[in-house]
Every structure is written in C-alpha cells, then in structure tokens.
Amino acid sequence: MAAKILANLIVMGGGILARSVFQAYRQALANANKTGVAQETIQNTIRRASKAMTEQEARQVLGVSEETAWEEILKKYDTLFESNAKNGSFYVQSKVHRAKECLEAVYHGKGEGPPSGTF
C-alpha cells in the first residue's frame, strides 16, 4: 500500500514538474519576443554567417602580397589546398578556398584576375 502511494506521488510530482518547466519555457519565449531579443539574436547570427573574408585576411591565409600575380596566387592556392586535403584539416582547407574566392573577386574587379570561365 505504501509503495503504491509513493509511486503515485512520484508520478504526480513528475507531471507537475514537467508542466511547470514547459510553462516557464513558453513564458521565456514570450518575453524574448516582446523585448525583441529573439529577432536580435537571429539578425546577429545572419550577420556573423554572412561576414565575408577581407582582402587582407585572404592575403595572409595564402601568404601573398598585393603585388603578387594571379598565377602565383593560384600556385599557392593549389599547394595549400592539396596539402590540407591529404594531411591537414577541413577548416584550414576551407579558409584557403575562401581566401582564393575573395582574391578572385578583387582581381576580377581590377580586370586582371581570373578568366571569366574560372570565376
């Protein structure tokens, strides 16, 4: 008899606790929507994700200067990309690729960059 009462108390207490946690979560979401925190968080996430690599950072990643010819940049890119494909990390390989994309845009804008077929 005591075990049955104890089991009922545990089940009822668990249900009450679950409902209160759910209600607290709903209230927190409602408060976030009222104050604009949810929209601000979403905007910050979008802003961070769309932040492009700067030309200076791209040059540092590839180890080139502003005077470097496009063909030399491609050689550096191929070397770094292949070495990271074999022994390196996907993160570094991704940074190298993004750096090349950034410099393609810069050189394409100057009219001295990659042929239109590779851009």
N, C-alpha and C positions, 0 to 999 in steps of 0.2 A: 504494500500500500504506500509506504513512504517513498519507494523508488518511483512509483507511478506519479506521485505528486511532484517529486523532484524533476522528473523528466518533463512534465507539463510546464513547470516553472522555467526550465531551460529553453524549451521550445518557444514559449510565450515571450520570454525575455529576448531571445534572439530575433524574433519577429519585430518586436518593438524597437530594438536597436537598429535593425536593417531599415525600417521605415523612417526612423529619425535621421539616419545617415543620408538616405535618399532625399528627404525634405531639406536637409542642410545643403546638399549639393545643388538642388533646384534653386534654393534661395541665393546661393553664391553666384550661380549663373545669372539670375535675375538682377542681382546687384551689379554684376560686371556689365551687363547690357545697359543698365541705367546710367552708369558712370562713363561708359564708352571705353572701358578697359579692354573689352573683347575686340572691338574694332581697331583700337590702337595696337594691340598685340598682333593682329592679322596684318596690319599695314607694316609694322616693323619686320615681320617675317618676310613679307614680299620684298621690302626694301633691301634686306640683307641678301636674299636669294638673287636679286637682280643686279647686285653690285658687281660691276664689271672690273676686270683687272686693269690697272693703269699701265700706260706705256712704260713707265719707269720700272714697275714691278715685273713686267713681261721681259724687259731687257735684262734685269737682274736674274730672273729664272733661267734664261737662255745663255747668260754670260756674254752679251754683245753690247756694243756701244751704238751711239746714234749714227756713226759713220759707217757702220758695217753694211756691206752689200747684202741684198736679199738672198743671193745664192749661198753666202756664208751662213746666214741665219738658218736656211733650210738644212745645211750640213750639220749645224749644231743641233737643230731640232731632231733630225734623224738619229744622230748619235745618242742624244739623251733619251729619246723615246724608246729606241731599241734596247739600250742598256737597262732601262727600267722595266721593259717588258719581260726581260729574261730574269734579272736578279733583284729588281727594285720593287717599289710599292706602286699600287694603282693610284694612290693620291699624288705622288710626285709625277707620275706619267700624265695624270690629268692636268696638273699645273703646267707641265711642259706644253701640252696640247693647247690649253687656254692661252698661254703666252704666245704661241705661234698664231692663233686666231686673232689676238689683239694686234700683233705686229702686222698681220696681213691687212687688217683694216687701215692701219696707219700708212703702210706703204701703198696700198691701193688708193688712198685719198691723195697721196702725193703724186700718183701717176707713175711710180717707178717700181711698184711691187709685183705681186704675182700675176701671171697671165690670167685673163678672165675665166679660163677653163678650170683653174685650181682654186678659185675663190668662191 
